[in-house]
Amino acid sequence: MEALVRSMAQRGINIVRVPISTTLIKEWSIGSFGTVNVNTAANPNLIGKNSLEIWDYFLLQAKSCGMKVLIDVHSAEADNSGHIPPLWYKGVITSADYYDAWEWFANRYKNNDTIVAYDLKNEPHGYANGSLGNDLVKGANESWESYCLRKPVTEKTDYAKWDDSTDPWNWRYTAEVAAGRILALNPKALILVEGVEATSTYGKEVNHKSISDPALAEHCHDFNWWGGNLRMAKDKPVSVAGHDAQIMYSPHDYGPLVYRQPWFYAGFTRDTLRAEVWMPNWLYLHEENISPLLIGEWGGFMDGGDNEKWMTALRDEIVAKKLHHTFWCINPNSGDTGGLVGYDWLTWDEAKYSLLKPALWQSGGKFVGLDKVIPLGGNAGTGIARP
């Protein structure tokens, strides 16, 4: 652990996004600690520690290197594919458990300046099973209006949505409640709110003017990646009185090796991605100075083809616009993206790191950290503290 954290900081990673489950936080809050899975040969300093003690030890390592932490509730239950269910409650984990877990965590770490941000829920999503399926291909010369008309869906209460209601499956409402409870305990925290998969186009003044049937228009949706659709954030923002400047929207974006979305079929460039995907879904928040933005996940395999072409395009957009971001991911065992390090957790994928490096904060040949006192990378000389 110490070597990995140190190498991340020395290579310019000034914040790390750490996934966790509501189940684990709930267990910590009641002092319940299951068996941990640790390579004690590589980590003798972790022998005998429970999961919460290991987590706190990690925070100390990050602090020593001037690296900050962004905590992400990735799933409700602590299973390996917990991010796949669309909501923040599942099985024995209720909405009340979700809120209580965030409150416990925020209270415990309210004075710990290593944890600076709270990503409220990884990839809330919905409408994946529309009446025409999720694999409908947009024609090369087809308008987005026509494509959407061929893919109508109806609201389902077991999927996330974004609207004005207080329905339990309304992500916007849930995010406001969770953010309010966290900020009541830690008023200095940053709050990250991801998008949903689909938002209704009904009532918009620009999109879908040609839809004449109100019954159909009401169930026509704009689609994007899980967590990537923030089209509603301008007109229906997540708001916490006195803290709106601390609300950061956090989309996810991926390339064709994760899923070959309609915008990849007819060929694509950085310009088409910006116009058709990034700008309408989330980049407008930055361009119109509506809200701070942090791309919470992007990354993938270096395939020498379209996936690498997409990564390069988004990297260049991040650099040009000076966008905040966290790359997915450091660990090698993400099946559809791979990682920045190999299975020894120490050897870096230098080609992938070289692609990422220009998007890291640098000044005068040094990496710039987020801590005002401790230089990024500690005393290694590769980084500086935040100006």
C-alpha positions in Angstrom: 0.0 0.0 0.0 2.7 2.5 1.0 4.6 2.0 -2.3 1.5 2.3 -4.5 0.2 5.4 -2.8 3.6 7.0 -2.9 4.1 6.2 -6.6 0.6 7.7 -7.4 1.5 10.9 -5.7 4.9 11.1 -7.3 3.4 10.7 -10.7 1.0 13.6 -10.2 -2.2 12.1 -9.0 -3.3 14.6 -6.4 -6.7 13.0 -5.6 -7.9 9.4 -5.5 -11.5 8.4 -5.8 -12.2 5.4 -3.6 -15.3 3.2 -4.1 -17.1 1.9 -1.0 -20.4 0.3 -0.3 -23.2 1.5 2.0 -23.1 -2.0 3.6 -19.5 -1.5 4.7 -20.1 2.0 6.1 -23.1 0.6 8.0 -21.0 -2.2 9.4 -18.3 0.3 10.5 -20.9 2.4 12.2 -22.0 -0.5 14.5 -18.5 -1.8 15.0 -19.0 -5.0 12.9 -15.9 -6.1 11.1 -15.8 -9.1 8.8 -12.6 -10.9 7.6 -10.4 -8.7 5.5 -8.6 -9.8 2.4 -5.1 -8.5 2.6 -1.8 -9.6 1.1 0.0 -9.5 4.4 3.3 -10.6 2.8 3.3 -7.3 0.9 1.6 -5.4 3.7 3.1 -6.4 7.0 1.9 -3.2 8.6 -1.7 -4.3 8.1 -1.5 -7.5 10.0 -4.1 -7.7 12.7 -6.0 -4.6 11.5 -9.7 -4.7 10.8 -11.2 -3.0 7.7 -11.8 0.4 9.3 -8.3 0.4 10.7 -6.9 -0.4 7.3 -8.9 2.5 5.8 -7.6 4.9 8.4 -4.1 3.7 7.7 -4.6 4.4 4.0 -5.7 7.9 4.8 -2.5 8.5 6.7 -0.4 7.3 3.8 -2.3 9.6 1.4 -1.8 12.6 3.8 1.9 11.9 4.0 2.1 12.3 0.2 0.0 15.4 0.0 -2.8 13.4 -1.8 -6.5 14.0 -1.2 -9.3 11.5 -1.2 -12.7 11.5 -2.8 -15.0 8.9 -1.2 -17.6 7.3 -3.6 -20.6 5.3 -2.5 -20.3 2.8 -5.4 -23.0 0.4 -4.4 -25.6 -0.4 -1.8 -24.5 -3.9 -1.1 -20.9 -5.1 -0.8 -20.9 -7.4 -3.8 -18.5 -7.4 -6.7 -20.9 -6.0 -9.2 -22.8 -3.7 -6.8 -22.6 -0.8 -9.3 -24.9 -2.6 -11.7 -28.2 -2.1 -9.8 -29.5 1.4 -10.7 -30.4 2.8 -7.3 -28.8 3.6 -4.0 -31.0 1.2 -2.1 -31.2 -2.6 -2.7 -32.1 -5.7 -0.7 -31.6 -5.1 3.0 -30.1 -1.6 2.3 -32.8 1.0 2.5 -32.9 4.7 1.6 -32.7 5.4 5.4 -29.5 3.2 5.6 -28.0 5.2 2.7 -28.6 8.5 4.4 -27.5 7.2 7.8 -24.3 5.8 6.4 -23.4 9.2 4.9 -24.1 11.0 8.1 -22.0 8.6 10.1 -19.1 8.9 7.7 -19.3 12.7 7.4 -19.4 13.0 11.2 -16.4 10.7 11.8 -14.2 12.5 9.2 -15.5 16.1 9.5 -12.1 17.2 10.8 -10.0 15.1 8.5 -8.8 17.4 5.7 -7.5 14.4 3.6 -11.1 13.6 2.6 -12.3 16.6 0.6 -15.2 15.3 -1.5 -18.2 13.0 -1.3 -19.4 11.4 -4.5 -23.0 10.6 -3.5 -23.6 7.5 -5.7 -21.9 5.9 -8.5 -23.8 5.8 -11.8 -27.5 6.0 -10.8 -29.3 5.0 -13.9 -32.5 3.9 -15.5 -34.6 3.1 -18.6 -32.0 0.6 -19.8 -34.8 -1.7 -20.8 -36.9 0.5 -23.0 -39.6 -0.9 -25.1 -37.3 -1.3 -28.1 -34.2 -2.5 -26.1 -30.9 -0.8 -25.5 -29.2 -1.9 -28.7 -31.1 0.2 -31.2 -28.6 1.8 -33.6 -28.9 5.4 -34.7 -28.7 5.7 -38.5 -25.8 7.6 -39.9 -28.0 10.4 -41.4 -30.8 10.1 -38.8 -31.6 13.0 -36.5 -31.5 12.5 -32.8 -35.2 13.4 -32.7 -36.0 10.5 -35.1 -33.8 8.1 -33.1 -35.5 9.0 -29.9 -38.9 8.5 -31.5 -37.9 5.0 -32.3 -36.9 4.4 -28.7 -39.7 5.5 -26.4 -39.7 4.4 -22.8 -41.9 4.7 -19.8 -41.0 5.5 -16.2 -40.2 2.6 -14.0 -40.1 2.9 -10.2 -37.1 0.6 -10.0 -34.9 2.9 -12.0 -33.4 6.3 -11.2 -34.9 9.5 -12.7 -34.3 13.3 -12.4 -37.3 15.5 -11.8 -39.1 17.8 -9.3 -40.8 15.0 -7.3 -39.9 13.6 -3.9 -40.3 10.0 -5.2 -37.8 7.7 -3.5 -36.3 6.8 -6.9 -35.8 10.5 -7.9 -32.0 10.9 -7.9 -32.1 14.7 -7.8 -34.3 14.7 -4.6 -32.1 12.0 -3.0 -28.9 13.9 -3.8 -30.3 17.1 -2.2 -31.2 15.2 1.0 -27.9 13.3 1.2 -25.9 16.5 0.5 -27.8 18.5 3.1 -27.1 15.9 5.8 -23.4 15.7 4.9 -23.0 19.5 4.8 -24.8 19.9 8.1 -21.9 17.9 9.7 -19.1 19.0 7.4 -19.9 22.4 5.9 -16.5 22.6 4.0 -17.0 19.4 2.0 -17.4 19.2 -1.8 -20.4 17.3 -3.0 -20.2 15.4 -6.3 -23.5 14.6 -8.0 -23.5 12.2 -11.0 -26.0 12.2 -13.8 -28.5 9.5 -14.7 -28.8 7.5 -17.9 -31.9 9.0 -19.4 -33.9 12.2 -18.9 -37.2 13.1 -20.4 -37.3 15.5 -23.3 -40.9 16.5 -22.6 -41.4 20.2 -22.3 -38.1 21.3 -23.8 -38.0 24.3 -26.1 -35.2 23.2 -28.3 -35.0 19.4 -28.6 -37.8 17.4 -30.2 -39.8 20.3 -31.6 -41.1 17.9 -34.3 -42.8 15.6 -31.9 -46.5 16.3 -32.3 -48.0 13.5 -30.2 -47.8 14.7 -26.5 -48.4 11.1 -25.3 -45.3 10.0 -27.2 -43.2 13.1 -26.3 -43.8 12.6 -22.6 -42.1 9.2 -22.8 -39.2 10.2 -25.1 -35.8 10.4 -23.5 -32.3 11.5 -24.2 -29.8 8.8 -23.4 -26.2 8.8 -22.3 -23.7 6.7 -20.2 -24.7 5.6 -16.7 -24.0 8.6 -14.6 -23.4 10.7 -17.7 -26.7 12.5 -18.4 -26.8 15.9 -16.6 -29.1 17.6 -19.1 -31.6 18.5 -16.3 -29.0 20.1 -14.0 -29.4 23.6 -15.4 -33.2 23.8 -15.0 -33.6 21.5 -12.1 -30.3 21.8 -10.2 -29.3 20.0 -7.0 -29.4 22.8 -4.4 -28.5 23.0 -0.7 -29.1 26.4 0.9 -25.8 28.2 1.5 -23.7 25.5 -0.1 -24.6 25.6 -3.8 -21.0 26.6 -4.7 -19.9 23.3 -3.2 -22.1 21.2 -5.5 -20.0 19.7 -8.3 -21.5 17.7 -11.1 -19.6 14.6 -12.0 -20.4 12.8 -15.3 -18.8 9.5 -16.5 -17.8 9.0 -20.1 -16.3 6.0 -21.8 -15.2 4.7 -25.2 -16.5 2.0 -27.5 -14.7 -0.9 -25.8 -17.0 -0.4 -22.8 -20.1 -0.1 -24.9 -20.5 0.8 -28.6 -22.9 3.7 -28.1 -24.8 5.1 -31.2 -22.4 8.0 -31.5 -19.5 5.6 -32.2 -21.1 3.7 -35.1 -20.9 6.3 -37.9 -17.3 7.4 -37.1 -16.4 10.1 -34.6 -14.0 12.9 -33.9 -13.4 15.1 -30.9 -15.7 17.7 -32.6 -18.6 15.3 -33.1 -18.2 13.9 -29.5 -18.2 17.5 -28.1 -21.3 18.5 -30.2 -23.4 15.3 -29.9 -22.4 13.9 -26.5 -20.3 16.0 -24.1 -21.8 19.5 -24.6 -25.5 18.6 -24.4 -25.1 16.2 -21.5 -22.6 17.9 -19.2 -19.9 20.1 -20.7 -22.4 23.0 -21.0 -22.3 23.2 -17.2 -18.7 24.3 -17.5 -19.0 26.3 -20.7 -21.9 28.4 -19.3 -20.3 28.7 -15.9 -23.3 27.1 -14.2 -21.4 24.7 -11.9 -18.0 23.2 -11.2 -17.5 20.0 -13.1 -15.4 16.9 -12.3 -15.4 14.0 -14.8 -15.5 11.1 -12.3 -14.6 8.3 -14.6 -12.9 8.0 -18.0 -10.3 5.6 -19.2 -9.9 2.3 -20.9 -7.7 -0.1 -22.8 -5.0 1.1 -25.1 -6.2 -0.7 -28.2 -4.4 1.3 -30.9 -7.9 1.9 -32.4 -11.2 3.6 -31.6 -11.0 3.3 -27.9 -7.6 5.0 -27.8 -8.8 7.6 -30.3 -11.7 8.4 -27.9 -9.4 8.5 -24.9 -7.1 10.9 -26.7 -10.0 13.1 -27.7 -11.3 13.4 -24.2 -7.8 13.9 -22.8 -7.3 16.8 -25.2 -10.7 18.3 -24.2 -9.8 18.0 -20.5 -6.5 19.8 -21.1 -8.0 22.5 -23.3 -10.8 23.3 -20.9 -8.8 22.7 -17.7 -11.5 20.2 -16.5 -11.2 18.4 -13.1 -11.2 14.6 -13.5 -10.4 11.2 -11.9 -9.2 8.5 -14.3 -10.6 5.0 -14.1 -8.7 3.3 -12.7 -5.4 2.6 -10.8 -6.1 -1.1 -10.1 -5.4 -3.7 -12.8 -8.6 -5.8 -12.3 -11.2 -3.7 -14.0 -12.5 -6.0 -16.7 -13.6 -3.4 -19.3 -10.9 -0.8 -18.8 -7.8 -2.3 -17.3 -5.7 -0.1 -14.9 -2.7 2.1 -14.6 -0.7 -0.5 -12.8 -0.1 -4.2 -13.5 -1.1 -7.2 -11.3 1.9 -6.6 -9.0 0.2 -3.3 -8.2 3.6 -1.5 -8.7 4.5 -1.7 -12.4 3.0 1.1 -14.3 1.5 0.9 -17.8 3.7 3.6 -19.2 1.8 4.0 -22.5 -1.5 4.6 -20.7 0.2 6.9 -18.1 1.8 8.9 -20.9 -1.7 9.4 -22.4 -2.9 10.6 -19.0 0.0 12.7 -17.9 -0.8 15.9 -19.9 -4.1 16.0 -18.1 -2.5 16.2 -14.7 -2.0 19.5 -13.0 1.6 20.7 -13.6 3.5 23.9 -13.1 7.2 24.6 -13.7 8.0 21.0 -14.4 6.4 19.9 -11.1 3.0 18.3 -10.3 0.7 20.5 -8.3 -1.0 19.1 -5.2 -4.2 20.1 -3.5 -2.7 20.4 0.0 -1.4 23.8 1.0 1.4 22.5 3.2 2.5 19.0 2.1 4.0 18.8 -1.5 2.5 16.3 -3.7 4.7 13.2 -3.5 6.0 14.2 -0.1 9.8 14.9 -0.1 10.4 13.2 -3.5 10.8 16.5 -5.3 8.4 15.7 -8.1 5.5 17.9 -6.8 4.6 21.1 -5.0 1.9 22.1 -2.6 -1.1 24.0 -3.9 -0.2 27.7 -4.5 
